[in-house]
Amino acid sequence: MTARPFVSFVGAGPGDPELVTLKALRRLREAAVVIHDRLIPPALLDEAPADAEIVDAGKAPGRPCPGQSHINWLLVDRARRRGRVVRLKGGDPSVFGRLAEEIDTVREAGIEFEVVPGVTAATAAAARTGISLTARGHASMLVLATGTDHAGRGVAALDWALLARAEATLAFYMPVQGLEAITSALTAMGRDDRERALVVERAGTLDERVVAGRLDDIAARCREAGVGAPALLLVGPTLDAASVPSAVRHFTTAHA
């Protein structure tokens, strides 16, 4: 007998398979179908039952990948036919993960759902570099922003004047393509070009790298280091406490 249709939107965390919740593991172990993104810890798929259907719905430049409408269809189709579906998303499902569109789809289909939060890249990057995103007396606000537009082809249309004057830690997701434009926009609007900046590539994975610099040179440093996606840009007064030198640093993560 097929279980009632149910979709769990599960955060897989930033790359370390140990940075997932107990609830996330339980849902994976109960799943009849797992529909996963590209940026998930592959080891988590081993937690699914041996007879579970595993569907790679990851999007990556230069390779054929399913469109969002097809992913939406998969969620409804598999939930109706197989019962328990886990939609496994890198980081936290609610942070730049197109969660709202997928929730709308299953809700309109009359399918029950839940969201299981995960560790997002900004908090993982802060943890790995030894900083507080909201240090008392330095930053009482944290801004999560996307570095690319909705089509992924250009820099996002943000209120750069507001971001430049905000006494906040700024975390830009997907910044690599527009890194120079992002930093130039901030400094042109008055943010100190000597402010500390970090780019964390593949936060929380064995391939993690950190490039440290300032707003006026971080883009050039990342270009020289060959930084690629996925990466995160952190800017703000709390970064002075970061436990990284003013250079590229490689981290190693011991996965048990």
Phi, psi and omega in degrees: 000129180285135178293159179298147180300130180203132180243128174252117174272110192245131175279124182270356183080183190276353179150329176280118183296345178278348180267050175234158182277162175299324179294322177299316178297318180298316180295321177297321182287343178262354192287141169269331180220137173239119177251111191241155174278175180288320188266062176236153175294116183305330181299335180294332180295336177291345179282343180287153177302153183300330182264008179288145175276127180251120183243119177275109180249023184289144176255131179212141179300137174083009178222150177299136180211153182290143175283168182297324180296324178291320177298318178301317179296318179302318181302313182288313182299312183289325178297318180290325184269330187242344179099256187276118180244133172252122173262102189266116185242141177297147180067228176252134184301332187272357182251103178052040181242013180056032181296317185302319181296320182286323175298315179303320182296310183289327178295315179296333178276359180076023182259133178287153182208169173213163175239124177253107186293160179223172177286124181269163187300325182296315181287326177294317180296320178296318180297318184288335180258002173074037179238159170260129180290338182226063182289134180304131178085354181239313181212115179258012181216144175237129180246123173259121183226155174266140180272353180233160178286178186296338179268354179074018184248343182215177180288140182297146177277092183248167175278086187293328178296318178296314181296323182293325183264354183291130174276074190215162166274127180257129177239114180257119174275149177053054185264351195302311184299324184247026187302315181295320179293322179296309182293324178294320180296319180295315182287327178296331180268006171112358178286141184299122183288352177266002181295144181295141178220143177230139168245123180250116181263130178053053183304131176083007179249172177292340180262014183299138173225149176236129174250122182253144178186209177235169180303326185279351181225359185296325180295316179294320179297320180290324177298314181296324181278351181070037181294137178231177178282151000277145179210166181223137176256126175246133179223139174153170184292339181283347184288348177299337180271001184298136182269053175225148177283175178278065183193190176275134178230135176262136175251154170240141180242124178274109177264121179290000000 
